C-alpha cells in the first residue's frame, strides 16, 4: 500500500520536474496492445490503494487534532471546569517565570495548593517550599519568623534562628494572608524582595537570599491598599502576576469530582469503605452556596464519614445548612444579638471576637465543629482564639 502510494507520488514529482517522458514500456505496448489492459488494471488497483491510504492518513490527522480531554487533577488541585483548566494553564505559565506573584481568592479556595503547584512545576521544584500563615502569628513574632535572629538578640534568644527566608534558600516562600501582616513588617519584606537580602534581628550584616516569594490574600487587593491593609508599593511589586481563584459556587460542575476525590482520600486515611454518595445528597450539595468553598466541602465529607454508616453518603449524613433549604442561607451572623450588657460591638474586632465566642459556645468549645460552622480552617480559628484570648473563656 505504501509502496504504491510512494510510486505514484514519486512519479508525479518526477514528471512535474522534467515533463512527461516516453518509457520503454510504451514502445512494448505498441507492439502488444493486450498488455495495455493489464497496466490499466494495475493502475486502477494502485490508485485505489493510494486513495485508501490517503483516507487513512486523513483519519489519523483528524484523530491527532482532536483536543485531549480536560485535566481533572493537577498537582493536588481537583476540577475539570473551564475555570480550573484556565487555572492550570496560568500556573504553568507562572512556573516558567522567576518573578514574585500574588494569589487572590476566598478562604478555602486552595491558595496554598496553587502556590505549591507553581513551585512543583518550576525550576525550583527540588528546593524547599516554605509556607507561613501571617494571620496565625502575632505582630511581634512574624518578623523573627521571617528574618530569623541572632543569639542574644532579645530576652529568651538563647540560640540563633535562621528564619524562613533562609530556610527557603533556592526555593519558594509562600506568605498566606499577607494583608494580615502589619505595615512595618510589610516594609521590611519589600526591602528583602528588592535587595534579595535580609537582616536577622540583632545582626549588623545583611544575608543574601535567593527565594521566590508567593503571597496570597482573601481580600480584594485594591480595596486592601485603600484600607491600608496592604502597602501600595508592596502591591506594585506583586501585581505583575496575579492569579485569581474562582469560588466553588461559580464552578459547581466540579463538585461531583471533588466529592469522589475526598471519599477516596478519607477511605484511605480513615480505613473506611464508602462507595459513593446518594443522588439526593449530591443534589443538595450542588444547590449549596459553599461560603467556605472546597475546605467546607472537605469538612462536610469528613463529617459524613464520622456520622454515616455507609456504604453511600446519605442526605441525613450532611449538616443542616445543606439539607434544610430554610437554613441554607442562615448563619450565626443572621441570628446575631447584642453582646454582653445588651450593646452591639462598635468595632470589627469586637464583632469578630463575639462571633467566634458564640460559635465556640454553640458547639461546647469543639474546635473542629466551630471552624466548620464559621467556614474557616482550624489553623485560623486557633489563631483567632489566641488573638482574642478566648482559650479559657
C-alpha positions as CSV (number, residue, x, y, z in Angstrom):
1,X,0.0,0.0,0.0
2,X,2.7,2.5,1.0
3,X,4.9,1.4,-1.9
4,X,2.1,2.1,-4.4
5,X,1.4,5.4,-2.8
6,X,5.1,6.3,-2.9
7,X,5.4,5.1,-6.5
8,X,2.6,7.5,-7.7
9,X,3.9,10.3,-5.6
10,X,7.4,9.9,-6.9
11,X,6.3,9.6,-10.5
12,X,4.2,12.8,-10.1
13,X,7.2,14.7,-8.7
14,X,9.5,13.4,-11.5
15,X,7.0,14.4,-14.2
16,X,6.4,17.7,-12.6
17,X,10.2,18.5,-12.8
18,X,11.0,17.1,-16.2
19,X,7.8,16.8,-18.1
20,X,6.1,13.6,-19.4
21,X,8.8,11.2,-20.8
22,X,8.2,8.2,-23.0
23,X,9.1,4.9,-21.4
24,X,10.3,1.6,-22.8
25,X,7.0,0.1,-21.7
26,X,5.2,2.4,-24.1
27,X,7.1,1.0,-27.0
28,X,6.4,-2.6,-26.0
29,X,2.6,-1.9,-25.6
30,X,2.5,-0.5,-29.2
31,X,3.6,-4.0,-30.4
32,X,1.5,-5.9,-27.9
33,X,-1.8,-3.9,-27.3
34,X,-3.3,-6.5,-24.9
35,X,-0.6,-5.5,-22.3
36,X,-2.2,-2.1,-22.0
37,X,-5.3,-3.5,-20.4
38,X,-3.1,-5.3,-17.8
39,X,-1.3,-2.0,-17.0
40,X,-4.6,-0.1,-16.7
41,X,-6.0,-2.8,-14.3
42,X,-2.8,-2.5,-12.1
43,X,-3.1,1.3,-12.3
44,X,-6.6,1.2,-11.0
45,X,-5.6,-1.1,-8.2
46,X,-2.7,1.1,-7.2
47,X,-4.8,4.3,-7.3
48,X,-7.5,2.6,-5.2
49,X,-4.8,1.6,-2.7
50,X,-3.4,5.1,-2.7
51,X,-6.9,6.5,-2.1
52,X,-7.4,4.2,0.8
53,X,-4.0,5.2,2.2
54,X,-4.9,8.9,1.9
55,X,-8.2,8.3,3.7
56,X,-6.3,6.6,6.5
57,X,-3.9,9.5,6.7
58,X,-6.8,12.0,6.9
59,X,-8.5,9.9,9.6
60,X,-5.2,9.8,11.6
61,X,-4.8,13.5,11.2
62,X,-8.3,14.2,12.3
63,X,-7.7,12.0,15.4
64,X,-4.5,13.8,16.1
65,X,-6.2,17.1,16.0
66,X,-8.9,16.1,18.5
67,X,-8.3,18.1,21.7
68,X,-7.4,15.9,24.7
69,X,-10.0,15.6,27.5
70,X,-9.7,18.3,30.2
71,X,-7.5,17.5,33.2
72,X,-9.3,16.7,36.4
73,X,-6.3,16.7,38.7
74,X,-3.2,18.9,38.7
75,X,-0.6,18.8,41.5
76,X,-3.1,18.3,44.2
77,X,-5.8,20.6,42.7
78,X,-9.0,18.9,41.6
79,X,-11.5,20.0,39.0
80,X,-12.3,19.9,35.2
81,X,-14.3,23.1,34.8
82,X,-13.3,25.8,32.4
83,X,-12.2,27.9,35.4
84,X,-9.9,25.1,36.6
85,X,-8.5,24.3,33.2
86,X,-7.6,28.0,32.8
87,X,-6.0,28.0,36.3
88,X,-3.8,25.0,35.4
89,X,-2.6,26.9,32.3
90,X,-1.9,30.0,34.4
91,X,0.0,28.0,37.0
92,X,2.2,26.5,34.3
93,X,2.8,30.0,32.8
94,X,3.7,31.4,36.2
95,X,6.0,28.5,37.0
96,X,8.0,29.3,33.8
97,X,8.9,32.7,35.2
98,X,11.1,33.8,38.1
99,X,9.1,36.7,39.4
100,X,7.1,37.0,42.6
101,X,3.3,37.0,42.4
102,X,0.0,37.2,44.2
103,X,-2.8,34.7,44.6
104,X,-6.3,36.2,45.3
105,X,-9.2,34.0,46.4
106,X,-11.8,33.5,49.1
107,X,-10.9,31.4,52.2
108,X,-11.0,27.7,51.3
109,X,-10.3,28.0,47.6
110,X,-6.9,26.4,47.8
111,X,-4.4,29.3,47.6
112,X,-1.6,27.3,49.2
113,X,-2.2,24.4,46.8
114,X,-1.8,26.8,43.9
115,X,1.4,28.1,45.4
116,X,2.7,24.6,45.9
117,X,1.7,23.5,42.4
118,X,3.6,26.5,40.9
119,X,6.6,25.6,42.9
120,X,6.4,21.9,41.8
121,X,6.1,22.9,38.1
122,X,9.0,25.3,38.1
123,X,12.8,25.0,38.1
124,X,12.9,25.3,41.9
125,X,10.9,22.1,42.4
126,X,13.9,20.3,44.1
127,X,14.4,23.1,46.5
128,X,12.4,23.9,49.7
129,X,8.8,25.1,49.8
130,X,8.2,27.0,53.0
131,X,4.7,28.4,54.0
132,X,3.7,30.8,56.6
133,X,0.2,31.9,57.6
134,X,0.5,35.5,58.5
135,X,-2.8,35.5,60.3
136,X,-1.7,32.8,62.7
137,X,1.2,34.8,64.3
138,X,1.1,38.0,66.3
139,X,2.9,41.0,65.1
140,X,5.9,40.7,67.3
141,X,6.6,37.1,66.1
142,X,6.3,37.4,62.3
143,X,9.5,39.4,61.9
144,X,11.6,36.9,63.8
145,X,9.9,34.0,61.9
146,X,10.7,35.6,58.5
147,X,14.2,37.0,59.0
148,X,15.5,35.0,62.0
149,X,17.6,36.3,64.9
150,X,21.0,36.1,66.4
151,X,21.7,34.6,69.8
152,X,21.2,37.2,72.5
153,X,19.2,39.5,70.2
154,X,16.4,39.7,72.8
155,X,15.5,38.1,76.1
156,X,15.0,34.4,75.6
157,X,17.0,34.2,72.4
158,X,19.4,31.6,73.7
159,X,20.1,30.1,70.2
160,X,20.3,31.5,66.6
161,X,17.3,31.1,64.4
162,X,17.9,31.3,60.6
163,X,14.3,32.4,59.8
164,X,12.0,31.3,56.9
165,X,13.7,33.3,54.2
166,X,17.0,31.4,54.7
167,X,15.1,28.1,55.3
168,X,13.6,28.5,51.8
169,X,17.0,29.4,50.2
170,X,16.9,28.5,46.5
171,X,13.2,27.6,46.7
172,X,9.8,29.2,47.3
173,X,8.5,31.2,50.3
174,X,4.7,31.3,50.5
175,X,3.1,34.0,52.7
176,X,-0.6,33.2,53.2
177,X,-2.9,36.1,54.1
178,X,-0.3,38.8,53.6
179,X,-2.8,41.5,54.3
180,X,-2.8,40.4,57.9
181,X,0.8,41.4,58.2
182,X,1.5,44.8,59.9
183,X,2.7,47.7,57.7
184,X,6.1,47.8,59.4
185,X,6.9,44.2,58.6
186,X,5.5,44.7,55.0
187,X,8.1,47.4,54.5
188,X,10.9,45.1,55.6
189,X,9.5,42.4,53.4
190,X,9.5,44.8,50.4
191,X,13.2,45.6,51.1
192,X,14.1,41.9,51.2
193,X,12.4,41.4,47.8
194,X,14.1,44.4,46.2
195,X,17.6,43.8,47.7
196,X,17.4,40.0,47.7
197,X,18.9,40.2,51.2
198,X,17.6,40.0,54.8
199,X,19.0,41.3,58.1
200,X,18.3,38.9,61.0
201,X,17.2,40.6,64.3
202,X,20.3,41.5,66.3
203,X,22.6,41.4,63.3
204,X,24.5,44.3,61.7
205,X,25.0,42.4,58.4
206,X,22.7,41.5,55.6
207,X,22.5,37.9,54.4
208,X,21.9,37.3,50.7
209,X,18.9,35.2,49.9
210,X,17.6,33.6,46.7
211,X,13.9,33.0,47.2
212,X,10.8,33.2,45.0
213,X,8.1,34.9,47.0
214,X,4.4,34.0,46.5
215,X,1.8,35.9,48.6
216,X,-1.9,35.4,48.9
217,X,-4.9,37.2,50.3
218,X,-8.6,36.7,50.6
219,X,-9.3,40.4,50.2
220,X,-9.6,42.5,47.0
221,X,-6.0,43.8,46.7
222,X,-7.0,47.3,45.6
223,X,-9.5,47.5,48.5
224,X,-6.8,46.2,50.8
225,X,-4.5,49.0,49.6
226,X,-7.2,51.6,50.1
227,X,-8.0,50.2,53.6
228,X,-4.3,50.3,54.5
229,X,-4.1,46.5,54.9
230,X,-1.6,46.2,52.1
231,X,1.2,48.6,51.3
232,X,0.8,50.1,47.9
233,X,4.5,49.8,47.0
234,X,4.4,46.1,48.0
235,X,1.3,45.5,45.9
236,X,3.0,47.1,42.9
237,X,5.8,44.6,43.3
238,X,3.3,41.7,43.3
239,X,0.7,42.8,40.8
240,X,2.8,41.9,37.7
241,X,1.4,38.4,38.1
242,X,-1.9,37.9,39.9
243,X,-3.8,34.6,39.9
244,X,-7.5,34.8,40.9
245,X,-9.2,31.7,42.1
246,X,-12.9,31.1,41.4
247,X,-15.2,30.3,44.4
248,X,-16.7,26.8,44.4
249,X,-20.2,28.3,43.8
250,X,-19.0,29.5,40.4
251,X,-17.8,26.1,39.3
252,X,-20.4,23.7,40.6
253,X,-19.7,21.2,37.9
254,X,-16.5,20.3,39.9
255,X,-18.5,19.3,43.0
256,X,-19.0,15.6,41.9
257,X,-15.3,15.2,41.1
258,X,-14.4,16.8,44.4
259,X,-16.8,14.5,46.3
260,X,-15.3,11.5,44.6
261,X,-11.8,12.7,45.4
262,X,-12.5,13.3,49.1
263,X,-14.3,10.0,49.5
264,X,-11.3,8.2,48.2
265,X,-9.0,10.2,50.4
266,X,-10.9,9.6,53.6
267,X,-11.4,5.9,52.8
268,X,-7.6,5.6,52.7
269,X,-7.0,7.9,55.7
270,X,-9.7,6.5,58.0
271,X,-9.8,2.9,56.8
272,X,-13.4,3.1,55.7
273,X,-15.0,1.7,52.6
274,X,-17.6,4.3,51.3
275,X,-18.6,3.6,47.7
276,X,-20.1,7.0,46.8
277,X,-22.9,9.3,47.5
278,X,-26.7,9.0,47.1
279,X,-28.2,11.2,44.3
280,X,-30.4,13.2,46.8
281,X,-27.3,14.0,48.9
282,X,-25.3,15.1,45.8
283,X,-28.2,17.2,44.6
284,X,-28.3,19.0,47.9
285,X,-24.6,19.7,47.7
286,X,-24.9,21.0,44.2
287,X,-27.5,23.6,45.4
288,X,-25.5,24.7,48.4
289,X,-23.7,28.1,48.2
290,X,-20.4,26.8,49.8
291,X,-19.3,30.0,51.6
292,X,-16.3,28.0,52.9
293,X,-15.5,26.7,49.4
294,X,-13.5,23.5,48.9
295,X,-12.5,23.4,52.6
296,X,-16.1,23.4,53.6
297,X,-16.9,20.6,51.2
298,X,-13.9,18.6,52.5
299,X,-15.1,19.1,56.1
300,X,-18.6,18.1,55.0
301,X,-17.4,14.8,53.6
302,X,-15.3,14.2,56.7
303,X,-18.4,14.8,58.9
304,X,-20.3,12.3,56.7
305,X,-17.6,9.7,57.3
306,X,-17.8,10.4,61.1
307,X,-21.6,10.1,61.5
308,X,-22.5,8.0,58.4
309,X,-22.6,4.2,58.3
310,X,-22.1,3.8,54.6
311,X,-21.7,2.4,52.1
312,X,-23.1,5.5,50.5
313,X,-23.2,9.1,51.9
314,X,-26.9,9.8,52.6
315,X,-28.8,13.1,52.9
316,X,-29.1,12.6,56.6
317,X,-25.3,12.4,56.9
318,X,-24.9,16.0,55.7
319,X,-25.2,19.1,58.0
320,X,-28.5,21.0,58.3
321,X,-27.1,24.0,56.5
322,X,-27.0,21.8,53.3
323,X,-30.0,19.6,53.8
324,X,-32.5,22.2,55.2
325,X,-33.4,24.8,52.5
326,X,-34.7,27.2,55.1
327,X,-31.4,27.1,57.0
328,X,-29.3,27.2,53.9
329,X,-28.9,31.0,53.8
330,X,-28.7,31.4,57.6
331,X,-25.5,31.6,59.7
332,X,-24.5,32.6,63.1
333,X,-24.4,36.2,61.9
334,X,-28.0,36.1,60.8
335,X,-29.1,35.3,64.3
336,X,-26.8,38.0,65.8
337,X,-27.9,39.5,69.0
338,X,-26.4,42.2,71.2
339,X,-23.3,41.2,73.1
340,X,-22.6,41.4,76.8
341,X,-24.6,44.2,78.5
342,X,-27.1,44.4,75.6
343,X,-24.8,46.6,73.5
344,X,-23.7,45.9,69.9
345,X,-20.0,45.7,69.2
346,X,-18.6,49.0,68.0
347,X,-15.6,47.7,66.0
348,X,-15.0,44.9,63.6
349,X,-12.6,43.2,66.1
350,X,-15.2,43.2,68.8
351,X,-17.8,41.8,66.4
352,X,-15.4,39.1,65.2
353,X,-14.5,38.2,68.8
354,X,-18.1,37.9,69.8
355,X,-19.0,35.8,66.7
356,X,-16.2,33.3,67.4
357,X,-17.1,33.2,71.1
358,X,-20.7,32.4,70.2
359,X,-19.6,29.7,67.7
360,X,-17.4,28.0,70.3
361,X,-20.2,28.2,72.9
362,X,-22.8,26.7,70.5
363,X,-20.7,23.6,69.9
364,X,-19.4,23.2,73.5
365,X,-16.0,24.5,72.5
366,X,-15.3,21.8,70.0
367,X,-12.7,23.5,67.7
368,X,-13.4,21.2,64.7
369,X,-17.1,21.9,64.7
370,X,-16.6,25.6,65.4
371,X,-14.2,26.0,62.5
372,X,-16.7,24.2,60.2
373,X,-19.5,26.4,61.5
374,X,-17.5,29.6,60.8
375,X,-16.3,28.4,57.5
376,X,-12.6,28.9,58.4
377,X,-9.7,26.5,58.9
378,X,-8.8,25.1,62.3
379,X,-5.4,26.8,62.0
380,X,-7.1,30.2,61.5
381,X,-9.6,29.5,64.3
382,X,-6.7,28.7,66.7
383,X,-5.0,32.0,65.7
384,X,-8.2,33.9,66.3
385,X,-8.7,32.2,69.7
386,X,-5.2,33.2,70.7
387,X,-5.6,36.7,69.3
388,X,-8.8,37.4,71.3
389,X,-7.9,35.5,74.4
390,X,-10.8,33.0,74.0
391,X,-8.8,29.9,75.1
392,X,-10.4,29.8,78.6
393,X,-13.5,32.0,78.0
